Amino acid sequence: MLKNKNLLVAAIICLCLSNGNTAFGKDAGVVLSKIPGSNQADPGNKNAVANFEQGTNLYKQGDFKGAEAAFRKAIELEPNFTQAYIALANTLDDQGKPQEAIAHYKKAISLDPKDSRAYFNLGLTLARLNQLEAAIAQYKKAISLEPKYADAYYNLGNALYAQGKLTEAVTQYTATIRLKPNYAPTYTRLGNALYDQGELEEAVTQYKKSISFDPKYADAHYYLGNTLYAQGKPTEAIAEYTTAIRLDPKNPAGYNALGNTLHAQGKLEEAIAQYKLALSLEPNYADAHYNLASAFYAQGKLAEAIADYTEAIRLDPKHAQAYTGLGNAMDDQGKPQEAIAHYKTAISLVPNDAFTYYNLGITLGREQQVEEAIVTLKKARDLFQAEKNKEMVEQVNQLIEKMNTRTN
């Protein structure tokens, strides 16, 4: 009985080309015009206004320290200058000081509880801190104050998506599209949510809409490639991955995904070249190490495979597939006890992976640990039955029968 092949990793959720959570960016408003949803207009203090405008210009130039000083001066001159607090908070957040930023957003809200932008920007900061429930509450407050606030709907969708609330995320992305129909990333994010719901054809439609609005949007090409790959259309997937790489050549995700498609076609040397390109850009890319190891394993290069499986585990100690792959390679090297240990670690991380139980059962049986092997294989059989994998159920039954025969 053969062990299972090592599955390739190219997760659509975890492996984003860009961070969709902040695609619209911060929303600071301008001092000389009233903020939508706010009761505050020009504060009247000309020196405060001048400092605020100076801070705004410095912020746009990327001089965050200078901008911070100018916004603080504006607040010193006009302590109730709501927009200056929002702008100062934005600047602090961009300098990696989220807690200080949150305090200033909250100060702005206390001065003007109807300022939708303060809630929105506070939501962005909370989302980056992975405080998703708190972020969702802020986005909803912004929307309640400004029902046509497209940015807030979009980021609310992102936060819900991150929580796995796909149906709710779809609702928010759809609302965003209604308010801002030409914004390409919303269609891509909607496509991702539909993909995760198993609606691949509809996901393809959304990715193509995204590309129609922005043909140079690398993320849309990448995710379209993932969906085409999942549909069994490798040639079309390769075309999309290639486009994504051309548009964003410094992002490792495209190379990794292209490598997987080539690997699936049996083009191992070409796949290895792509994985190595991904790792040249991001040496700590655990999935690329895992996929490279799997390609080496398919070539029979066990030492190289073991090295990259081990590196994947070092970078991601919870990478269950890497433990399974390492177990396979160790077993092929004649180190069954090490293989057994790695299979068991994989199972502890992902207790419902049928093939890992199957591989473990084969190795245990070969090591004459028959009772444990049969228990393990029965677990594999139950999981294969749940997956409706009749071929593997039959293989496991035959293997159990042979082991029972030997022990009787």
C-alpha positions in Angstrom: 0.0 0.0 0.0 1.3 3.4 -1.0 1.3 6.4 1.3 -0.7 9.4 0.2 0.9 12.2 -1.9 1.7 15.4 -0.1 -1.0 18.0 -0.7 0.1 21.5 -1.8 -0.8 24.6 0.2 -2.1 27.8 -1.3 -4.8 29.0 1.1 -7.0 31.7 -0.3 -7.7 33.3 3.0 -4.3 33.4 4.6 -2.3 34.1 1.6 -3.4 37.5 0.4 -1.4 39.5 -2.0 -2.3 42.7 -0.2 -4.1 43.7 3.0 -7.7 44.2 2.1 -8.7 45.4 5.6 -7.4 48.9 5.0 -7.9 49.3 1.2 -9.8 52.5 1.5 -7.3 54.0 4.0 -7.9 56.5 6.8 -10.4 59.2 6.5 -9.2 62.5 8.1 -11.4 65.0 6.4 -10.4 68.6 5.7 -10.4 71.4 8.1 -12.2 74.1 6.1 -15.2 71.9 5.2 -17.7 70.3 7.4 -17.2 66.6 7.9 -20.2 64.5 6.7 -22.1 63.4 9.8 -20.4 65.9 12.0 -21.6 69.1 13.6 -18.2 70.7 13.6 -17.0 73.1 10.9 -14.0 75.5 10.8 -13.0 76.0 14.5 -12.3 79.7 13.8 -8.8 79.8 15.3 -6.7 80.8 12.3 -3.4 79.7 13.9 -4.9 76.3 14.8 -6.2 76.0 11.2 -2.7 76.9 9.8 -1.0 74.2 11.9 -3.6 71.7 11.0 -3.1 72.4 7.3 0.7 72.2 7.7 0.3 68.8 9.5 -2.0 67.6 6.7 0.6 68.5 4.1 3.4 66.9 6.1 1.3 63.7 6.5 0.8 63.5 2.8 4.5 63.7 2.3 5.1 60.9 4.8 6.7 63.1 7.4 4.7 61.6 10.3 6.9 63.2 13.1 6.5 66.6 11.6 2.8 66.1 11.1 2.4 64.9 14.7 4.0 68.1 16.0 1.8 70.3 13.8 -1.4 68.5 14.9 -0.4 68.7 18.5 0.2 72.5 18.1 -3.3 72.8 16.5 -4.8 71.1 19.5 -2.9 73.2 21.9 -4.3 76.3 20.2 -7.8 74.9 19.9 -8.4 72.2 22.5 -11.8 71.2 21.0 -10.5 70.8 17.5 -12.1 67.4 16.7 -10.5 66.9 13.3 -7.0 67.6 14.7 -7.5 64.8 17.2 -8.5 62.4 14.4 -5.5 63.5 12.2 -3.2 63.2 15.2 -4.5 59.7 15.9 -4.0 58.7 12.3 -0.4 59.9 12.5 0.3 58.0 15.7 -1.3 54.9 14.3 1.0 55.1 11.2 4.0 55.4 13.6 3.1 52.1 15.3 1.4 53.7 18.4 -2.1 52.2 18.2 -3.0 52.7 21.8 -2.2 56.4 21.7 -4.1 56.6 18.5 -7.2 55.0 20.1 -7.1 57.4 23.0 -7.2 60.4 20.5 -9.9 58.9 18.4 -12.0 58.5 21.6 -11.2 62.1 22.5 -12.5 63.2 19.1 -15.7 61.2 19.6 -16.2 62.7 23.1 -16.0 66.2 21.5 -18.3 65.3 18.6 -20.3 62.0 19.0 -21.8 62.5 15.6 -18.4 62.4 13.7 -18.7 59.3 11.6 -15.0 59.4 10.5 -13.7 59.2 14.1 -15.6 55.9 14.6 -14.5 54.6 11.2 -10.8 55.3 11.8 -11.0 53.9 15.3 -12.5 50.8 13.7 -9.5 50.5 11.3 -7.0 50.6 14.2 -9.0 48.1 16.3 -9.2 45.8 13.3 -5.4 45.9 12.8 -5.1 44.9 16.5 -7.4 42.0 15.7 -10.1 43.4 18.0 -12.7 42.5 15.5 -15.9 42.8 17.6 -14.8 46.2 18.8 -14.0 47.3 15.2 -17.3 46.0 14.0 -19.1 48.1 16.6 -17.3 51.2 15.4 -18.0 50.6 11.7 -21.7 50.1 12.5 -21.8 53.3 14.5 -20.2 55.2 11.5 -22.8 53.7 9.2 -25.6 54.6 11.5 -24.4 58.3 11.4 -23.7 58.2 7.6 -25.8 55.5 5.9 -24.0 56.0 2.6 -20.5 55.6 4.0 -19.1 53.0 1.5 -15.7 52.7 3.2 -17.4 51.7 6.4 -19.5 49.0 4.7 -16.4 47.6 3.0 -14.3 47.4 6.1 -17.2 46.0 8.1 -17.3 43.3 5.4 -13.6 42.6 5.9 -14.0 42.3 9.7 -17.0 39.9 9.3 -15.0 37.9 6.7 -12.1 37.6 9.1 -14.5 36.1 11.7 -15.7 33.6 9.2 -19.2 35.2 8.9 -19.3 34.8 5.1 -23.0 35.5 4.5 -22.9 38.7 6.5 -19.6 39.7 4.8 -21.3 39.2 1.4 -24.2 41.5 2.5 -21.7 44.3 3.4 -19.7 44.0 0.2 -22.9 44.1 -1.8 -23.9 47.3 0.0 -20.4 48.7 -0.8 -20.8 48.0 -4.5 -24.2 49.7 -4.5 -22.6 52.8 -3.1 -19.3 52.7 -4.8 -19.7 50.5 -7.9 -16.3 51.2 -9.6 -14.1 50.1 -6.7 -12.3 46.9 -7.9 -11.2 45.5 -4.6 -14.8 45.1 -3.3 -15.6 42.7 -6.1 -12.4 40.7 -5.3 -13.3 40.5 -1.6 -16.8 39.5 -2.5 -15.3 36.8 -4.8 -13.3 35.5 -1.9 -16.3 35.2 0.4 -18.2 33.4 -2.4 -15.2 31.1 -3.0 -15.2 30.1 0.6 -18.9 29.3 0.4 -18.1 26.9 -2.5 -19.7 29.2 -5.1 -16.8 29.0 -7.5 -18.6 30.2 -10.7 -20.0 33.2 -8.9 -16.6 33.9 -7.5 -15.1 33.9 -11.0 -17.8 36.4 -12.1 -16.8 38.8 -9.3 -13.1 38.5 -9.9 -13.7 39.2 -13.6 -15.8 42.3 -12.7 -12.9 43.5 -10.5 -10.5 43.1 -13.4 -12.9 44.9 -15.7 -12.7 48.0 -13.4 -9.0 47.7 -12.8 -7.1 45.4 -15.2 -3.8 46.1 -13.3 -5.2 44.9 -10.0 -2.9 42.0 -9.2 -5.0 40.6 -6.3 -8.0 39.9 -8.6 -5.8 38.0 -11.1 -4.3 36.0 -8.3 -7.6 35.0 -6.7 -9.1 34.3 -10.1 -6.1 32.0 -10.7 -6.9 30.2 -7.4 -10.5 29.6 -8.4 -9.6 28.4 -11.9 -7.1 26.0 -10.4 -9.8 24.7 -8.0 -12.1 24.2 -11.0 -9.5 22.0 -12.7 -8.5 24.6 -15.3 -4.7 24.8 -14.9 -3.9 26.5 -18.1 -6.2 29.4 -17.4 -4.9 29.5 -13.8 -1.3 29.8 -15.0 -2.3 32.7 -17.2 -3.8 34.6 -14.3 -0.9 33.8 -11.9 1.5 35.0 -14.6 -0.4 38.2 -14.9 -0.4 38.7 -11.2 3.3 38.2 -11.0 3.9 40.7 -13.9 1.8 43.3 -12.1 3.3 42.6 -8.7 6.7 40.9 -9.2 7.9 41.3 -5.6 5.0 39.4 -4.0 5.9 35.8 -3.3 2.3 34.5 -3.3 1.9 34.5 -7.0 5.1 32.5 -7.5 4.0 29.9 -4.9 0.6 29.5 -6.5 2.1 29.2 -10.0 4.5 26.6 -8.6 1.6 24.6 -7.3 -0.2 24.6 -10.6 3.0 23.5 -12.4 3.6 20.8 -9.7 0.1 19.5 -10.3 0.9 19.1 -14.0 4.0 17.1 -13.1 6.4 19.9 -14.2 8.5 19.5 -11.0 11.6 21.4 -12.1 9.5 24.4 -13.2 7.5 24.3 -10.0 10.7 24.2 -7.9 12.0 27.2 -9.7 8.8 29.1 -8.8 9.0 28.1 -5.1 12.6 29.2 -5.0 11.6 32.6 -6.4 8.9 32.9 -3.7 11.5 32.1 -1.1 14.0 34.5 -2.5 11.4 37.3 -1.8 10.2 35.9 1.5 12.6 33.4 3.1 10.3 32.8 6.0 7.4 31.7 3.8 6.4 28.4 5.5 4.0 27.2 2.9 6.5 27.8 0.1 9.1 25.7 2.0 6.4 23.0 2.4 5.5 23.0 -1.2 9.2 23.0 -2.3 9.8 20.0 0.0 6.8 18.2 -1.6 8.3 18.8 -5.0 11.6 17.4 -3.8 9.8 14.4 -2.3 8.1 13.7 -5.6 11.5 13.7 -7.2 12.8 11.2 -4.6 15.2 13.8 -3.2 14.6 12.9 0.4 17.4 14.9 2.1 16.3 18.1 0.4 12.6 17.3 1.2 13.4 16.7 4.8 15.4 20.0 5.1 12.5 22.1 3.7 9.8 20.2 5.7 11.8 20.9 8.8 12.2 24.6 7.9 8.4 24.8 7.3 7.8 23.4 10.8 10.4 25.7 12.3 8.6 28.7 10.8 5.1 27.4 11.6 5.1 24.8 14.4 1.4 24.1 13.8 1.9 23.2 10.1 0.2 19.7 10.2 0.8 18.9 6.5 4.6 19.5 7.0 4.7 17.0 9.8 2.9 14.5 7.6 5.3 15.2 4.7 8.2 14.9 7.0 6.8 11.6 8.3 6.6 10.3 4.7 10.2 11.2 4.0 11.5 9.8 7.2 9.7 6.5 6.6 11.2 6.3 3.1 14.6 6.9 4.6 14.1 3.8 6.8 13.4 5.8 10.0 9.9 4.5 10.9 9.9 5.5 14.5 10.7 9.1 13.6 8.0 8.9 11.0 5.4 7.6 13.5 6.2 10.5 15.8 5.7 13.1 13.1 2.4 11.5 12.0 1.1 11.6 15.5 2.1 15.3 15.8 0.2 16.0 12.6 -2.9 14.2 14.0 -2.7 16.2 17.3 -2.8 19.4 15.2 -5.5 18.2 12.7 -7.4 15.2 14.2 -9.6 14.6 11.2 -7.1 14.1 8.4 -7.8 10.7 7.0 -4.6 10.3 5.0 -2.4 11.0 8.0 -4.1 8.2 9.9 -3.8 6.0 6.8 0.0 6.7 6.5 0.5 6.1 10.3 -1.5 2.8 10.1 0.7 1.5 7.3 3.9 2.4 9.1 2.7 0.9 12.4 1.7 -2.3 10.6 5.1 -2.6 9.0 6.7 -2.2 12.5 4.5 -5.1 13.8 2.5 -2.8 16.0 -0.6 -4.5 14.6 -3.2 -3.7 17.2 -2.5 0.0 17.1 -2.2 -0.1 13.3 -5.7 -1.6 13.0 -7.2 1.0 15.4 -5.6 3.8 13.4 -6.7 2.4 10.0 -10.3 2.1 11.3 -10.2 5.7 12.2 -8.9 6.5 8.7 -11.7 4.4 7.2 -14.3 6.3 9.2 -13.0 9.6 8.0 -12.8 8.4 4.4 -16.4 7.2 4.7 -17.5 10.7 6.0 -15.7 12.1 2.9 -17.4 9.6 0.6 -14.1 8.4 -0.7 -15.1 4.9 -1.6 -11.8 4.0 -3.2 -9.8 4.7 -0.1 -12.5 3.0 2.1 -11.9 -0.2 0.0 -8.1 0.1 0.3 -8.3 0.4 4.0 -10.7 -2.5 4.4 -8.3 -4.7 2.4 -5.4 -3.6 4.5 -7.2 -4.3 7.8 -8.2 -7.7 6.5 -4.6 -8.6 5.6 -3.4 -7.5 9.1 -6.2 -9.5 10.8 -5.2 -12.6 8.7 -1.6 -12.3 9.8 -2.5 -12.1 13.5 -5.0 -15.0 13.5 
